[in-house]
Amino acid sequence: MEYFEALDVGQTASFGAYDVTAAEITSFAGQYDPQPFHTDETAAAESMFGGLVASGWHTAAMTMRLLVDNYLADSGAMGALGVDDLRWPAPVRPGDTLSVTTEIVEKADFDDSRGRVATRVTTTTDEDVTVLSMVGQILWRRRE
């Protein structure tokens, strides 16, 4: 387990890959964000996107899956206070493969048992297009 004390500002990690499918895009959107450019390939082709695209919330969920599987699962992370500066600068499309890069940008005391770690998260496609950026405010276990 990696504790708060072992983390350093400037520390980075990169990992992936998450393969995005049209079926997953339409399924997620049908349940949570049923806008036509997320749920209907014909309507999406006529939209400003020119084709089916994932909901930004789906992009965030896929990013979270990569974070948990590759960064948070065996760590001292205890949940988050929220995210700052969430952006979706480009859409995710069927056939994209997503990867994530993290950078610790700030550490601060939170209480006796936890620290707060601000982590910049950037999600990119296999074409190196940034599709999500945010700063997670993560509570991290201190060494006892």
C-alpha positions in Angstrom: 0.0 0.0 0.0 1.2 3.4 -0.9 0.6 6.0 1.9 0.2 9.7 1.7 3.8 10.3 3.0 5.3 8.3 0.1 3.7 10.5 -2.6 5.5 13.4 -4.1 4.4 16.5 -6.0 5.4 16.0 -9.6 5.0 12.2 -9.4 3.4 10.8 -12.6 2.0 7.6 -13.9 0.6 6.5 -17.2 -1.6 3.5 -18.0 -4.4 2.1 -20.3 -5.8 0.8 -22.6 -9.6 0.9 -22.7 -11.2 0.0 -26.0 -14.4 1.9 -26.7 -17.3 0.3 -28.6 -20.4 1.7 -30.3 -22.5 -0.7 -28.3 -21.1 0.5 -25.0 -21.6 4.2 -26.0 -25.2 3.7 -26.9 -25.9 1.5 -23.9 -24.5 4.0 -21.4 -26.2 6.9 -23.1 -29.5 5.1 -23.3 -29.5 4.8 -19.5 -27.8 8.1 -18.4 -27.5 10.7 -21.3 -30.0 9.9 -24.0 -29.1 12.6 -26.5 -29.3 11.5 -30.1 -25.6 11.9 -30.9 -24.9 9.4 -28.1 -27.7 6.9 -28.9 -28.5 7.0 -32.6 -25.9 6.6 -35.3 -28.0 8.1 -38.0 -28.9 11.2 -35.9 -25.3 11.4 -34.8 -24.1 11.5 -38.4 -26.2 14.6 -38.9 -25.0 16.3 -35.7 -22.1 18.7 -35.2 -20.0 15.6 -34.3 -20.6 13.9 -37.7 -20.9 10.5 -36.0 -21.6 8.7 -32.8 -19.7 10.0 -29.7 -19.6 9.0 -26.1 -21.2 11.1 -23.4 -18.7 13.2 -21.4 -20.0 11.4 -18.3 -19.3 8.1 -20.0 -15.7 9.3 -20.7 -15.4 10.2 -17.0 -16.7 6.7 -16.1 -14.2 5.0 -18.4 -11.5 7.1 -17.0 -12.5 6.2 -13.5 -12.3 2.5 -14.4 -8.8 2.9 -15.6 -7.9 4.9 -12.5 -9.3 2.2 -10.1 -7.8 -0.7 -12.0 -4.3 0.8 -12.4 -3.8 3.5 -9.8 -6.2 3.5 -6.9 -7.1 -0.2 -6.1 -4.0 -1.1 -4.1 -3.3 2.4 -2.8 -4.1 4.4 0.3 -6.8 6.3 -1.6 -9.9 6.6 0.5 -12.2 8.4 -1.9 -12.4 11.9 -3.2 -13.7 15.2 -2.2 -14.5 16.0 -5.8 -12.9 17.2 -9.0 -11.9 20.6 -10.3 -11.7 21.8 -13.8 -13.4 18.9 -15.5 -13.2 19.3 -19.3 -14.0 17.3 -22.4 -11.9 19.0 -25.1 -12.7 16.4 -27.8 -15.2 13.6 -28.1 -14.6 9.9 -27.7 -15.6 7.8 -30.7 -16.2 4.1 -31.3 -12.9 2.4 -31.9 -10.9 4.8 -29.7 -8.5 3.2 -27.2 -8.2 5.4 -24.0 -5.2 5.7 -21.7 -4.7 7.9 -18.6 -1.8 10.0 -17.3 -1.8 11.3 -13.7 0.4 13.9 -12.1 0.3 14.8 -8.4 0.1 18.6 -8.4 -0.4 19.3 -4.7 -0.4 17.6 -1.3 -1.8 19.0 1.9 -2.7 17.8 5.4 -6.4 17.0 5.9 -6.7 15.5 9.3 -4.7 13.2 11.6 -5.4 10.1 9.6 -5.6 11.5 6.0 -3.9 13.8 3.6 -5.4 15.5 0.5 -3.7 14.8 -2.8 -4.6 16.9 -5.9 -4.0 14.8 -9.0 -4.2 16.1 -12.5 -5.8 13.4 -14.7 -5.6 13.5 -18.5 -7.3 10.9 -20.7 -6.1 10.5 -24.3 -7.0 8.4 -27.3 -4.6 6.1 -29.2 -4.2 9.1 -31.6 -2.9 11.2 -28.6 -6.1 13.4 -28.6 -7.0 14.6 -25.1 -10.6 13.7 -24.4 -10.8 14.5 -20.6 -8.8 16.6 -18.1 -9.6 17.2 -14.5 -7.9 17.6 -11.1 -9.1 15.0 -8.5 -9.1 15.9 -4.9 -8.3 12.6 -3.3 -8.1 11.7 0.4 -5.1 9.4 1.1 -4.4 7.3 4.1 -1.5 8.4 6.3 0.9 5.8 7.7 0.0 5.0 11.3 
